[in-house]
Amino acid sequence: MRRFYLALFLCFALVNPSNAEIPSVHFDGGSSHPNQSLNPVILIPGTSRTKLSKGENGPVVWGNFHNFFNLRHRDNLALPIESTNLRENRDDLVPKSLVEKFTIIPFIFGVYTHKKFLKRMQQIGGYQLGDMDHPKPGDNFFVFLYDWRRDSEENAERLAQKIESLKSFYKQPSVKFDFIVHSSAVYMVRYYALYGGKDILGQEKPVPTNEGAQNIRKLIFVSPPHRGTALAFRIIHEGFRPMHLPFACFFSAYQIFTLPAFLEMIPPPGDKFFINEQGNDLDIDLYDASNWVHYGWSVFSKKEQKYLEKKYKRIYRSSWKEELEKENKKRLRYLEAALKRAKSLHNAIDEETKNISPSVETYSFIFTAGPTLARVELSQDGKLRFKGGPKKGPRFSQGDLIVTNASMYGRYRDENKPKEILIHEKHRKMANSKKLHMQLIKLVSGKEKNSL
């Protein structure tokens, strides 16, 4: 029977090349008049959980199931890297909607992402789901949609604009929001809380103003990678295949390399990240772009350089060597700028030294599921080792299989530490975990468990 469904799924994926968006289903909670006493809530999903489309009315290129089987475009999510001013590297993709569900076989089989949480917030919590761009009377639950490829400061500015628009809609300048923040969105939201929508990343010693914190009542982090994740570096280096299925797309190392958000997710400056074959620390700066060239990481790897050489020989023929050199110089310039900005971001939001106003109630859900990649082994011959070997070795630490517990806890000082809530769960299950959802609803609504 499993083979039958797999065959059906493959047929559907191959014969349904349309880029039409899978319809979103919203629930009204059984009432057009939600509980007005509930504080407004904003859900901020993590990386990859917002659909991206070509323009406002164009086809969806990320977020529908069949996007994983579009083999014609190797780098269709890649951003331009022409400018060292990352804001200038733009394409025509825009945030479309939340990824709620992947339909694999219509009416038979699908994979839920955030749909169950949206439903529970409405049917159990009593919230009314609204559109941040077009709010209606009674709306008190919103999803912040953003281009998760771009850097956190830029998205924090967009978030600040949306918050001010909602405050105008409510006609209550003093209204405060509850934020539910998933995974890597922690960088954007900590930045917003500390500095609002201002770009202070050029400052050597930024001083928090807590401008955004004035608009926050409760701030709830779910599996936050405060200290980054080794998986981000692995994806930047190797590329990524989201589904290990026949004909599934492979998102190249180059494609991930061009996305500033992924470079922000590597462990912050100063954290020991590389070890040798004996498990001892190596003093190698992950934020020094010359190391990426020297050791052959990501787009500078032998594999990626071989692909580029083959491509340029076909396009440029006699001048391919000169063009290849130009391309590598451009990549290095971009990497230097992106790493510098990522380093500035981590300095600006460092949880140990940059305190969010104590007026904000802060919570952190700590997930744990098993050994999680924490360090990367670099052998004497320059080879990186991510997998294999004992899971109790120095490369691994307890975590949710993507983010380590040490990264989730962060380095908060006692007086600024969030209230921690431990859950035995995997990182990728956060959108479907009923036990998490019920605790989140209790936190934001104030309802006791037996009343939910």
Secondary structure as UniProt FT lines:
FT   HELIX           2..15
FT   TURN            29..30
FT   TURN            36..37
FT   STRAND          41..44
FT   TURN            47..48
FT   STRAND          50..54
FT   TURN            55..57
FT   STRAND          60..62
FT   HELIX           65..69
FT   TURN            71..72
FT   TURN            74..77
FT   HELIX           86..88
FT   STRAND          93..98
FT   STRAND          101..105
FT   TURN            106..108
FT   STRAND          109..112
FT   HELIX           115..123
FT   TURN            124..125
FT   STRAND          129..130
FT   TURN            137..138
FT   STRAND          141..143
FT   TURN            148..149
FT   HELIX           152..170
FT   TURN            173..174
FT   STRAND          177..182
FT   TURN            183..184
FT   HELIX           185..195
FT   TURN            196..197
FT   TURN            201..202
FT   TURN            211..212
FT   HELIX           213..215
FT   STRAND          216..222
FT   TURN            226..227
FT   HELIX           230..238
FT   TURN            246..247
FT   HELIX           253..257
FT   HELIX           260..264
FT   TURN            269..270
FT   STRAND          274..275
FT   TURN            277..278
FT   TURN            286..287
FT   HELIX           289..295
FT   HELIX           298..300
FT   HELIX           302..316
FT   HELIX           317..319
FT   HELIX           320..349
FT   TURN            351..353
FT   TURN            358..359
FT   STRAND          361..368
FT   STRAND          370..373
FT   STRAND          376..378
FT   TURN            380..381
FT   STRAND          384..385
FT   TURN            391..392
FT   TURN            394..395
FT   STRAND          396..400
FT   HELIX           405..409
FT   TURN            410..411
FT   HELIX           414..416
FT   STRAND          419..424
FT   HELIX           427..429
FT   TURN            430..432
FT   HELIX           434..445
FT   HELIX           449..451
//
